Amino acid sequence: MDLADLTRDLDALRLRALAAVAAAPDTATLEAIEVDVLGKKGELTSVLRGIGALPPDDRPRVGAVANTVRGAIEAALADRRSGLASSELAARLERERLDVTTPGRPLRHGSLHPSIQAMAEIAGIFEQFGFVVHESQEIEDDLTNFQMLNIPPDHPARDLWDTLYVDVPGHLLRTHTSPGQIRVMQAMRPPIRALLPGRCFRYESVDASHGFEFFQVEGLMVDEGTTLADLKGLLDQFAQAMFGTGKKTRFRPGYYPFTEPSVAFDVECLVCGGPGCPACGRSGWMTILGAGMVHPVVLQYGGLDPERYQGFAFGMGPERISMLKHGISDLRLFMDNDLRFLDQFR
Ligand SMILES: [Zn+2]
């Protein structure tokens, strides 16, 4: 191999490399060309291995040609690389084009559960009469849940509240919100106007009108000279506010160990308005809550003198109120978490 051969090979390599660089479709191909031509084991290196066979005088000349070839290829690579980079960026921008004026996708938002909505509505009405919402505790002791409410251990009325007990002896999941009456009376002095909404639990089989877990709203008013007429007037106002003005109401005798006398409070049937229909059992009335004058024993457990103070209490199921109001026939819907039901209360 002589000088002319080497120079010819270098020139051919230059032309081949420049053509490949010009045709490279992307930067990855350029990388490969660079390694193949200029790399340690590349074509240029292998051509230059022939230099050793040349006469010493010729070697610098081949070296100069080789440098020119290397410089030309490196310049072409750099040029092509920057051209490809800007067109690849343009392609990527086109591919990931973002129209910032496009309207956003709405996020689904939650809403208050219908039981909570009913409790808020009930509380809103009684707040107008000076009642203040108190929260009591879901785990109660037997004493407060039963005995202080005039339900001693052997009392047959305990059967009305099938109880779920917890591991701590003498403690249970409250079966009603009524123990909150005791806690409020023990904590404050009359006049008391307290509203006690909360979750209750009973060991009970579930059907269309019973659940083992449900809400109650308890009300308690204690002052000097409180009478059954005050209770009737308040509940009348409540019924008008909740179900509409002009609704007839009535008291019927009822029974609760912790009130004396005890009453059931009825409102005229919201479906038929009086004549009787299947919804009201053909009676023309719907029972919305139970109430009564606080039993003197309960006042005493609350630390109040029954000779001086009188009070009334009432308790209702917010789900039942909601069922009556919206014509819902099955209590289980409130605990099923079915969005088709819940969405109707958004
Ligand atoms: Zn009816």
Residues whose N, C-alpha, C, O or C-beta is under 5 A from the ligand:
A	BS01	ZN	C269 V271 C272 G273 G276 C277 A279 C280 G284
